[in-house]
C-alpha cells in the first residue's frame, strides 16, 4: 500500500463553498420573507458537513498540514454547533465569527494565499450577521448581509477549490 497522502484542502474548500452558498441563499430567503424550507435544510446540512470536516481533519493531520487540521476541526465544530447555537444564544455565532477572523489573521501570518484569508473573513462576517440576525434586536438588513457574505465566501471557496485542484487558475 502506498504511503502517499492526499491533501484534503480542496475537499474542504468545496465543502465550505457548498455550505456558505446554502447559507447565502438562506439569508436572501429570510430577507425576502420567502419560505423555501431552506432553514431546516441548512441546519441538517451544516451538521452533516461538520462531521465530514472532522474526517478531513484527520486527513490533514496525516498529511502534516497543521493549519488545515486546526481550521477543519474548528469549521467542523462551528457547523455542528449551528443548530445548537440557534437554540442557545445568538452570541455563540458572534464568538464563532471572532474565531474565523482569528484564523484569517493566522493565514496572513503564515503566508497562506490572500484569497484564503479573505474567504475566512467573509465566512466570519457570515457568522457575525447570522448571529446579529438571530439576536433579539434583529434588523432585516442582517439577513441580506449574511446572504451576501455567504455568497461571497462561497464563491471565493469555490474559486480556490478549482484553482488548487486544476492548478490552471491563479491563486493570490
Order of alpha helices (4+ residues) and beta strands (2+ residues): alpha-alpha-alpha-alpha-alpha-alpha
